[in-house]
Amino acid sequence: MTEKVKPAKMCYEHIGGKLGMLLAETFINQGWIARQTPTDKHFYITAEGEKAFTKLGVDVTQIKEETI
């Protein structure tokens, strides 16, 4: 029997595909990640996001801090 599954694509060291896009949109809408300016390519984890990710069991201390 063939089982239908929804793919969670890995691209290098991140989740890509539709799942990655939906996660990013959710994190943005929840205020967990943000951009310094609307034209920035990169996001940063907000204080609210740090609390929420930690509550989910994500060890954000493994992410190297950068100056923004």
ABEGO torsion letter per residue (X at the ends): XBBBBBBBBBBEABBBEAAAAAAAAAAAAAGABBBABAABABBBBBAAAAAAAAAAGBBAAABBBBBX
